[in-house]
């Protein structure tokens, strides 16, 4: 079972891209961050999300991350990941 606290504890304070996946390993969301730990933890530590985000978070079974050297590199990777997800 997915444990957000365990995930957050190992995330680095570095830029990168994160992918939220459901139980079927389907991509629910792709995002970029200047600080992966801060950005990803904001999803699981806040409770004032709108209905769309709440529904997505209820389906998260895993989160994959890719650390990058810069936010610019993270943006390029995010766009590439989104284009790949659209092809699936």
C-alpha positions as CSV (number, residue, x, y, z in Angstrom):
1,X,0.0,0.0,0.0
2,X,1.2,3.5,-0.9
3,X,2.6,5.4,2.1
4,X,3.1,9.1,1.4
5,X,5.1,9.7,4.6
6,X,7.7,7.1,3.5
7,X,8.0,8.6,0.1
8,X,8.4,12.2,1.4
9,X,11.1,11.1,3.8
10,X,13.3,10.0,1.0
11,X,12.7,12.7,-1.6
12,X,15.6,15.1,-2.2
13,X,15.5,18.9,-2.0
14,X,16.5,19.0,-5.6
15,X,14.8,19.9,-8.9
16,X,13.1,17.2,-10.9
17,X,10.0,15.6,-12.4
18,X,7.5,13.5,-10.5
19,X,4.9,11.1,-11.9
20,X,1.9,10.0,-10.0
21,X,0.7,6.5,-11.0
22,X,-2.4,4.5,-10.2
23,X,-2.6,0.8,-9.3
24,X,-2.4,-0.2,-13.0
25,X,0.8,1.9,-13.4
26,X,-1.1,4.4,-15.5
27,X,0.1,8.0,-15.3
28,X,-2.3,10.2,-13.4
29,X,-0.2,13.3,-13.3
30,X,3.2,14.6,-14.4
31,X,4.7,17.6,-12.7
32,X,8.0,19.4,-12.2
33,X,9.5,20.9,-9.1
34,X,12.4,23.1,-8.1
35,X,12.4,21.2,-4.8
36,X,10.9,17.7,-5.2
37,X,10.3,17.2,-1.4
38,X,8.5,20.4,-0.9
39,X,6.3,20.1,-4.0
40,X,5.3,16.4,-3.7
41,X,4.8,16.7,0.1
42,X,2.4,19.6,-0.6
43,X,-0.1,17.2,-2.2
44,X,-0.1,14.9,0.8
45,X,0.2,17.3,3.7
46,X,-2.5,19.8,2.7
47,X,-6.2,19.1,3.0
48,X,-7.6,22.1,1.2
49,X,-7.4,20.6,-2.3
50,X,-10.2,20.9,-4.8
51,X,-12.3,17.9,-5.8
52,X,-10.2,17.1,-8.9
53,X,-7.0,16.8,-6.9
54,X,-8.7,14.9,-4.1
55,X,-9.9,12.3,-6.6
56,X,-6.5,12.0,-8.2
57,X,-4.8,11.6,-4.8
58,X,-7.2,8.9,-3.8
59,X,-6.0,6.9,-6.8
60,X,-2.2,7.3,-6.3
61,X,-0.5,4.0,-5.8
62,X,3.1,5.1,-6.5
63,X,5.1,8.1,-7.3
64,X,8.2,8.0,-9.6
65,X,10.8,10.8,-9.6
66,X,13.6,11.8,-11.8
67,X,16.1,14.2,-10.3
68,X,17.5,16.8,-12.7
69,X,20.4,19.3,-12.6
70,X,18.1,22.3,-12.9
71,X,14.6,23.5,-13.1
72,X,15.0,24.2,-16.8
73,X,16.0,20.5,-17.4
74,X,13.0,19.5,-15.3
75,X,10.7,21.5,-17.6
76,X,12.1,19.9,-20.7
77,X,11.7,16.4,-19.1
78,X,8.2,17.2,-18.0
79,X,7.1,18.2,-21.5
80,X,8.7,15.1,-22.9
81,X,6.9,12.9,-20.3
82,X,3.6,14.6,-21.0
83,X,4.0,14.0,-24.8
84,X,4.8,10.4,-24.1
85,X,1.7,10.0,-21.8
86,X,-0.5,11.5,-24.6
87,X,0.7,8.8,-27.0
88,X,-0.2,6.0,-24.7
